[in-house]
Amino acid sequence: MAGELTAAIVGQGYVGLPVAMRAVEAGMTVIGLDVDEAKVEHLAAGRSHIDDVTDADVAAALASGRYRPTAKPSDLAGFDVAVITVPTPLRDGAPDLAFVEAATRAVAPHVTVGATVVLESTTYPGTTDELIGPWLEEGSGLVAGRDFHLGYSPERIDPGNSEWDFRRTPKVVSGVDAASAAAVQAFYDQLVDETVLVRGTREAEMTKLLENTFRHVNVALVNELSVAAAALGVDMWDVVRAAGTKPFGFMSFRPGPGVGGHCLPIDPSYLSWKIEHEVGTPSRFIDIANDINQQMPRVVVDRILRGLNGRGRTVKGARILVLGLAYKPNSSDARESPATFVIRGLQGLGADVVVHDPHVAETSLDAGVTHLAELDAGALAALDAAVILTAHDAVDHARVVEAVPYVFDARGCVDGPTVERL
C-alpha cells in the first residue's frame, strides 16, 4: 500500500518538488533531499520556490508528518523507492552528468534488497544501465535487477501548465529487467492517472529526447521561415494561424525570440552528442535547429536596431523596455531564457534597458538592468521602444502599445500602427 512506502526524492526543484508533493498526497512518507541548504530551509518553513507548488501545498505536506526536506544524504536511509531528479546541463557541448553521479552515489549506500531506484533526469540512451547501475552496485554491494530494481522514467513537467500537471500527464516507465519495470510501474501507478510501459530504459531515455527534439526542430523551422517572411513582406503570424485551421497533417508552432528552459536549449544536444559519439555521424537536423534557435535573440536585436533607425532613432542611448524575462508565459522560470541574450545584445549597442516581469524576481536581472515594478504612465512616457519577449497574462500589453512610440512584438500578441511583429 502507498501508505507503507517511503520515497526518497533526490532534488527538490522544478521536477522533484511536484513529485514529492504528489507522493505525500498519495500517502507515502517522503524524504526530499537537496544539496541547496537555503532551499531546504525554505521548504522546512513551508515556503515553495516554484510556481507549480504553492506555500500551502508545502505547509500541508509538512503538517501531514510525511514530508521531510533535508540536505543530509544520511537521511535517505530506509527508503523503498528513490527517484533522482537533478539537473543535467551541457558543458562545452557535452552532457554533464556530475549532478546525476553525485545524487546516485548519495543514494547507493542506502539501497537495500528489494528497493527501487528510478532516474528521471533527462539524459542520453544508455545512461541508466551503463552508468547508474554500476554506480549503485559499487556503493551498495548489491546487483541491479537481482537484488534491487532499477528503472528510468523521463520527467514531463511543464511549469505553469495547470491542465497537464504531474498527475494528469501520462508517465513513461521502464526497467533494466521485467521485475524492475513492474516495480517502477507499480510505484508511478500510485502517483499518476496513466503509465506507459516501454521495452527498456534506452527506449524511455530516447522517448524524452524525441519529444523535445520534435518541438525544437519545428520551432526552428517556423523561426527560420519568420525571418524569410519578414524580408518578403509576409505576416508569418497570419500564415501560422491560417495553416492551423487544417484539421490534419499540420501542427501549429509559433515563432519567437529563441528557446528557453531546460528542455529545448539542452535536451536535443544530448541526443546529438550521443549519436555523433556512438554512431559516428552528426545529427544534421538537431545541429541546424540549434543554430537557428540560438540566433533568434540576435535577429530580434537586429530588427529593433533597424526599427529604431527607420524611425529616426538610434539604439545607442535609447531607453528600451523588455517585457518578460521568463522563457514562457505566466511562469517565473528564467532558465536559459532568450530574454537574457536580447538584453545583453541591446546593452552592447548602448541601449538603456529596463525590464518588467511580474513573475521573475529582481535578483534574476543582469547588472545594469533596471527592474520596473509597475508600468506607470511616467515610466512608459520615458521609453523610446518596448519589446515583448514573453506574453504574461498579467501585463497590460495594450496599454504599452498606446503609450510607447515603437513596440517590437516577438510573440505575436499585439497589433497596431506602432507595432512591428517578428
For each residue, the residues with C-beta under 8 A, 3 or more apart:
1: 4 5 27
2: 5 26 27 28 190
3: 27 28
4: 1
5: 1 2 28 29 80 81 187 190
6: 28 29 30 31 78 79 80 81
7: 20 23 28 29 30 31 79 80 81 82 83 187
8: 30 31 33 76 79 81 82 83 107 110
9: 12 16 17 19 20 23 30 31 32 33 82 83 85
10: 16 33 34 76 82 83 84 85 86 103 106 107
11: 15 16 33 34 84 85 86 87 103 121
12: 9 16 17 20 32 33 34 36 39 40 43 69
13: 16 17 34 39 50 85 86 87
14: 17 18 50 52 157 159 262 333
15: 11 18 19 85 120 121 155 157
16: 9 10 11 12 13 19 20 32 34 83 85 86
17: 9 12 13 14 20 21 32 43 48 49 50 52 53
18: 14 15 21 22 50 52 53 157 165 166
19: 9 15 16 22 23 83 85 120 166 191
20: 7 9 12 16 17 23 24 30 32 61 67
21: 17 18 24 25 53 57 58 61 67
22: 18 19 25 26 166 167 191 192
23: 7 9 19 20 26 28 30 191
24: 20 21 27 28 30 61 64 66 67
25: 21 22 61
26: 2 22 23 190 191
27: 1 2 3 24 66
28: 2 3 5 6 7 23 24 66 190
29: 5 6 7 66 68
30: 6 7 8 9 20 23 24 61 66 67 68
31: 6 7 8 9 68 70 75 76 79
32: 9 12 16 17 20 40 43 67 68 69 70
33: 8 9 10 11 12 70 71 72 73 75 76 106
34: 10 11 12 13 16 39 40 43 69 70 71
35: 71 102
36: 12 39 40 71
37: 40 41 71
38: 41 42
39: 12 13 34 36 42 43 49
40: 12 32 34 36 37 43 44 69 70 71
41: 37 38 44 45
42: 38 39 45 47 48 49
43: 12 17 32 34 39 40 46 47 48 49 58 69
44: 40 41 62 69
45: 41 42
46: 43 55 58 59 62
47: 42 43 55 58
48: 17 42 43 53 54 55 57 58
49: 17 39 42 43
50: 13 14 17 18 53 159 332 333
51: 159 160 330 331 332 333 359
52: 14 17 18 157 159 160 165 166
53: 17 18 21 48 50 57 58
54: 48 57 58
55: 46 47 48 58 59
56: 59 60
57: 21 48 53 54 60 61
58: 21 43 46 47 48 53 54 55 61 62 67
59: 46 55 56 62 63
60: 56 57 63 64
61: 20 21 24 25 30 57 58 64 66 67
62: 44 46 58 59 65 67
63: 59 60
64: 24 60 61 67
65: 62
66: 24 27 28 29 30 61
67: 20 21 24 30 32 58 61 62 64
68: 29 30 31 32 75
69: 12 32 34 40 43 44
70: 31 32 33 34 40 75
71: 33 34 35 36 37 40
72: 33 75
73: 33 76 106 107
74: 77
75: 31 33 68 70 72
76: 8 10 31 33 73 79 82 106 107 110
77: 74 110
78: 6 110
79: 6 7 8 31 76 82 110 115
80: 5 6 7 114 115 116
81: 5 6 7 8 115 116 117 118 187
82: 7 8 9 10 76 79 107 110 111 115 116 117 118
83: 7 8 9 10 16 19 117 118 120
84: 10 11 100 103 104 107 117 118 119 120 121 132
85: 9 10 11 13 15 16 19 120 121 155
86: 10 11 13 16 99 100 102 103 121
87: 11 13 99 121 262
88: 95 96 97 99 100 121 122 123 266 270
89: 96 99 266
90: 93 94 95 96 266 269 270
91: 94 95 96
92:
93: 90 269 273
94: 90 91 273
95: 88 90 91 123 124 269 270 273 274
96: 88 89 90 91 99
97: 88 100 101 123 127 131
98: 101 102
99: 86 87 88 89 96 102 103 121
100: 84 86 88 97 103 104 119 121 123 127 131 132
101: 97 98 104 105 131 135
102: 35 86 98 99 105 106
103: 10 11 84 86 99 100 106 107
104: 84 100 101 107 108 119 131 132 135 136 139
105: 101 102 108 135 139
106: 10 33 73 76 102 103 109
107: 8 10 73 76 82 84 103 104 110 111 117 136 139
108: 104 105 111 135 136 138 139 140
109: 106 139 140
110: 8 76 77 78 79 82 107 140
111: 82 107 108 115 117 136 139 140 142 148
112: 115 140 142 148
113: 142 147 148
114: 80 147 148 149
115: 79 80 81 82 111 112 148 149
116: 80 81 82 148 149 150 151 180 183 184 187
117: 81 82 83 84 107 111 132 136 148 149 150 151
118: 81 82 83 84 150 151 152 153 184 187
119: 84 100 104 123 127 128 132 151 152 153
120: 15 19 83 84 85 152 153 154 155
121: 11 15 84 85 86 87 88 99 100 155
122: 88 154 155 208 209 212 262 263 266 267 270
123: 88 95 97 100 119 127 128 205 270
124: 95 127 205 209 270 271 273 274
125: 202 203 205 206 209 274
126: 129 130 131 202 205 274
127: 97 100 119 123 124 130 131 132 152 205
128: 119 123 131 132 133 150 151 152 176 201 202 205
129: 126 132 133 144 150 176 201 202
130: 126 127 133 134
131: 97 100 101 104 126 127 128 134 135
132: 84 100 104 117 119 127 128 129 135 136 150
133: 128 129 130 136 137 144 145 150 176
134: 130 131 137 138
135: 101 104 105 108 131 132 138 139
136: 104 107 108 111 117 132 133 139 140 142 144 148 150
137: 133 134 140 141 142 143 144
138: 108 134 135
139: 104 105 107 108 109 111 135 136
140: 108 109 110 111 112 136 137 147 148
141: 137
142: 111 112 113 136 137 146 147 148
143: 137 146 147 148
144: 129 133 136 137 147 148 149 150 176 180
145: 133 148 149 150 176 177 179 180
146: 142 143
147: 113 114 140 142 143 144
148: 111 112 113 114 115 116 117 136 140 142 143 144 145
149: 114 115 116 117 144 145 175 179 180 183 184
150: 116 117 118 128 129 132 133 136 144 145 175 176 180 201
151: 116 117 118 119 128 173 174 175 176 180 181 183 184 201 204
152: 118 119 120 127 128 174 175 201 204 205
153: 118 119 120 171 172 173 174 184 188 204
154: 120 122 172 204 205 207 208 211
155: 15 85 120 121 122 208
156: 169 170 171 172 208 211
157: 14 15 18 52 166
158: 161 164 169
159: 14 50 51 52 261 328 331 333
160: 51 52 328 329 330 331 333
161: 158 164 165
162: 165
163: 168
164: 158 161 168 169
165: 18 52 161 162 168 169
166: 18 19 22 52 157 169 191 192
167: 22 191 192 193
168: 163 164 165 192 193
169: 156 158 164 165 166 192
170: 156 192 193 194 195 196
171: 153 156 188 191 192 194 195 196
172: 153 154 156 195 196 198 204 207 208
173: 151 153 181 184 185 188 195 196 197 198 204
174: 151 152 153 181 184 197 198 199 200 201 203 204
175: 149 150 151 152 178 179 180 181 182 183 184 185 200 201
176: 128 129 133 144 145 150 151 180 200 201
177: 145 180 181
178: 175 181 182
179: 145 149 175 182 183
180: 116 144 145 149 150 151 175 176 177 183 184
181: 151 173 174 175 177 178 184 185 197 200
182: 175 178 179 185 186
183: 116 149 151 175 179 180 186 187
184: 116 118 149 151 153 173 174 175 180 181 187 188
185: 173 175 181 182 188 189 195 197
186: 182 183 189 190
187: 5 7 81 116 118 183 184 190 191
188: 153 171 173 184 185 191 192 195
189: 185 186 192 195
190: 2 5 26 28 186 187
191: 19 22 23 26 166 167 171 187 188
192: 22 166 167 168 169 170 171 188 189 195
193: 167 168 170
194: 170 171
195: 170 171 172 173 185 188 189 192
196: 170 171 172 173
197: 173 174 181 185
198: 172 173 174 203 204 207
199: 174 203
200: 174 175 176 181 203 204
201: 128 129 150 151 152 174 175 176 204 205
202: 125 126 128 129 205 206
203: 125 174 198 199 200 206 207
204: 151 152 153 154 172 173 174 198 200 201 207 208
205: 123 124 125 126 127 128 152 154 201 202 208 209
206: 125 202 203 209 210 271
207: 154 172 198 203 204 210 211
208: 122 154 155 156 172 204 205 211 212 267
209: 122 124 125 205 206 212 213 267 268 270 271
210: 206 207 213 214 271
211: 154 156 207 208 214 215
212: 122 208 209 215 216 263 264 267 268
213: 209 210 216 217 267 268 271 285 286 289
214: 210 211 217 218
215: 211 212 218 219 253 263 264
216: 212 213 219 220 259 264 267 268 286 289 290 293
217: 213 214 220 221 268 285 286 289
218: 214 215 221 222 251 253
219: 215 216 222 223 253 256 259 264 289 293
220: 216 217 223 224 288 289 290 292 293
221: 217 218 224 225 253 289
222: 218 219 225 226 236 240 253 254 255
223: 219 220 226 227 255 256 292 293 296
224: 220 221 227 228 292
225: 221 222 228 229 236 239 255
226: 222 223 229 230 236 255 422
227: 223 224 230 231 299
228: 224 225 231 232
229: 225 226 232 234 235 236 239
230: 226 227 233 234 236 303 422
231: 227 228
232: 228 229
233: 230
234: 229 230 239
235: 229 238 239 421
236: 222 225 226 229 230 239 240 255 421 422
237: 240 241 254 255 412 421
238: 235 241 242
239: 225 229 234 235 236 242 243
240: 222 236 237 243 244 252 253 254 255
241: 237 238 244 245
242: 238 239 245
243: 239 240 246 250 252
244: 240 241 250 252
245: 241 242
246: 243 249 250
247:
248:
249: 246
250: 243 244 246
251: 218
252: 240 243 244
253: 215 218 219 221 222 240
254: 222 237 240 411 412
255: 222 223 225 226 236 237 240 410 412 422
256: 219 223 259 296 338 410 411 422
257: 296 297 299 300 338 339 342 389 410 411 422
258: 293 294 296 297 300 338 341 342
259: 216 219 256 264 265 293 296 327 336 338
260: 264 265 326 327 328 333 334 335 336 337 338 339
261: 159 264 265 327 328 333 335 336 337
262: 14 87 122 265 266 267 335 336
263: 122 212 215 266 267
264: 212 215 216 219 259 260 261 267 268 293
265: 259 260 261 262 293 294 336
266: 88 89 90 122 262 263 269 270 336
267: 122 208 209 212 213 216 262 263 264 270 271
268: 209 212 213 216 217 264 271 272 286 289 290
269: 90 93 95 266 272 273 286 290
270: 88 90 95 122 123 124 209 266 267 273 274
271: 124 206 209 210 213 267 268 274 275 283 286
272: 268 269 275 276 282 283 286 287 290
273: 93 94 95 124 269 270 276 277
274: 95 124 125 126 270 271 277 278
275: 271 272 278 279 281 282 283
276: 272 273 279 280 281 282 283
277: 273 274 280
278: 274 275
279: 275 276
280: 276 277
281: 275 276
282: 272 275 276 287
283: 271 272 275 276 286 287
284: 287 288
285: 213 217 288 289
286: 213 216 217 268 269 271 272 283 289 290
287: 272 282 283 284 290 291
288: 220 284 285 291 292
289: 213 216 217 219 220 221 268 285 286 292 293
290: 216 220 268 269 272 286 287 293 294
291: 287 288 294 295
292: 220 223 224 288 289 295 296
293: 216 219 220 223 258 259 264 265 289 290 296
294: 258 265 290 291 297
295: 291 292 298 299
296: 223 256 257 258 259 292 293 299 300 338
297: 257 258 294 300 301 338 341 342 345
298: 295 301 302 341 345
299: 227 257 295 296 302 303 422
300: 257 258 296 297 303 304 338 342 345 387 389 408 410 422
301: 297 298 304 305 342 345 346 349
302: 298 299 305 306
303: 230 299 300 306 307 408 420 422
304: 300 301 307 308 315 320 346 385 387 408
305: 301 302 308 309 315 349
306: 302 303 309 310
307: 303 304 310 311 385 406 408 420
308: 304 305 311 313 314 315 318 384 385 406
309: 305 306 312 313 314
310: 306 307
311: 307 308 405 406
312: 309
313: 308 309 318 384 385 406
314: 308 309 317 318
315: 304 305 308 318 320 346 349 350 351
316: 349 350 351
317: 314 350 351 352
318: 308 313 314 315 351 352 384 385
319: 351 352 354 382 383 384 385
320: 304 315 346 351 352 353 354 383 384 385 386 387
321: 354 355 356 372 380 383 385 386 387 400 404
322: 325 339 342 343 346 353 354 355 356 386 387 389
323: 355 356 357 386 387 388 389 390 392 395 397 400
324: 329 339 356 357 388 389 390 391 392 395 411
325: 322 334 337 339 340 355 357 360 364 365 389 390
326: 260 329 331 332 333 334 337 339 357 359 360 390 392
327: 259 260 261 331 333 334 335 336 337 338 339 390
328: 159 160 260 261 331 333 390
329: 160 324 326 390 391 392 393
330: 51 160 359 392 393 394
331: 51 159 160 326 327 328 359
332: 50 51 326 359 360 361
333: 14 50 51 159 160 260 261 326 327 328 337
334: 260 325 326 327 337 339 340 360 364
335: 260 261 262 327
336: 259 260 261 262 265 266 327
337: 260 261 325 326 327 333 334 340 389 390
338: 256 257 258 259 260 296 297 300 327 341 342 389
339: 257 260 322 324 325 326 327 334 342 343 355 389 390
340: 325 334 337 343 344 366
341: 258 297 298 338 344 345
342: 257 258 297 300 301 322 338 339 345 346 387 389
343: 322 339 340 346 347 353 355 366 369
344: 340 341 347 348 366
345: 297 298 300 301 341 342 348 349
346: 301 304 315 320 322 342 343 349 351 353
347: 343 344 350 351 353 366 368 369
348: 344 345
349: 301 305 315 316 345 346
350: 315 316 317 347
351: 315 316 317 318 319 320 346 347
352: 317 318 319 320
353: 320 322 343 346 347 368 369 370
354: 319 320 321 322 369 370 371 372 379 383
355: 321 322 323 325 339 343 365 369 370 371 372
356: 321 322 323 324 371 372 373 375 395
357: 323 324 325 326 360 371 390 392
358: 392 394 395
359: 51 326 330 331 332 392 394
360: 325 326 332 334 357 364
361: 332 364
362: 365 371
363:
364: 325 334 360 361
365: 325 355 362 369 371
366: 340 343 344 347 369
367:
368: 347 353
369: 343 347 353 354 355 365 366
370: 353 354 355
371: 354 355 356 357 362 365
372: 321 354 355 356 375 379
373: 356
374: 379
375: 356 372 379 380 395 396 399 400
376: 379 380
377: 380 381 403
378: 381 382
379: 354 372 374 375 376 382 383
380: 321 375 376 377 383 399 400 403 404
381: 377 378 403
382: 319 378 379
383: 319 320 321 354 379 380 386 403 404 405
384: 308 313 318 319 320 404 405 406
385: 304 307 308 313 318 319 320 321 404 405 406 407 408
386: 320 321 322 323 383 400 404 406 407 408
387: 300 304 320 321 322 323 342 407 408 409 410
388: 323 324 391 397 400 407 408 409 410 411 413 414
389: 257 300 322 323 324 325 337 338 339 342 410 411
390: 323 324 325 326 327 328 329 337 339 357 411
391: 324 329 388 395 397 411 413
392: 323 324 326 329 330 357 358 359 395
393: 329 330
394: 330 358 359
395: 323 324 356 358 375 391 392 400
396: 375 399 400
397: 323 388 391 400 401 413 414
398: 401 402 414
399: 375 380 396 402 403
400: 321 323 375 380 386 388 395 396 397 403 404 407 414
401: 397 398 404 407 414 416 418 419
402: 398 399
403: 377 380 381 383 399 400
404: 321 380 383 384 385 386 400 401 407 418
405: 311 383 384 385 418
406: 307 308 311 313 384 385 386 418 420
407: 385 386 387 388 400 401 404 414 416 418 419 420
408: 300 303 304 307 385 386 387 388 419 420 421 422
409: 387 388 412 413 414 419 420 421 422
410: 255 256 257 300 387 388 389 421 422
411: 254 256 257 324 388 389 390 391 422
412: 237 254 255 409 421 422
413: 388 391 397 409
414: 388 397 398 400 401 407 409 419
415: 419 421
416: 401 407 419
417:
418: 401 404 405 406 407
419: 401 407 408 409 414 415 416
420: 303 307 406 407 408 409
421: 235 236 237 408 409 410 412 415
422: 226 230 236 255 256 257 299 300 303 408 409 410 411 412
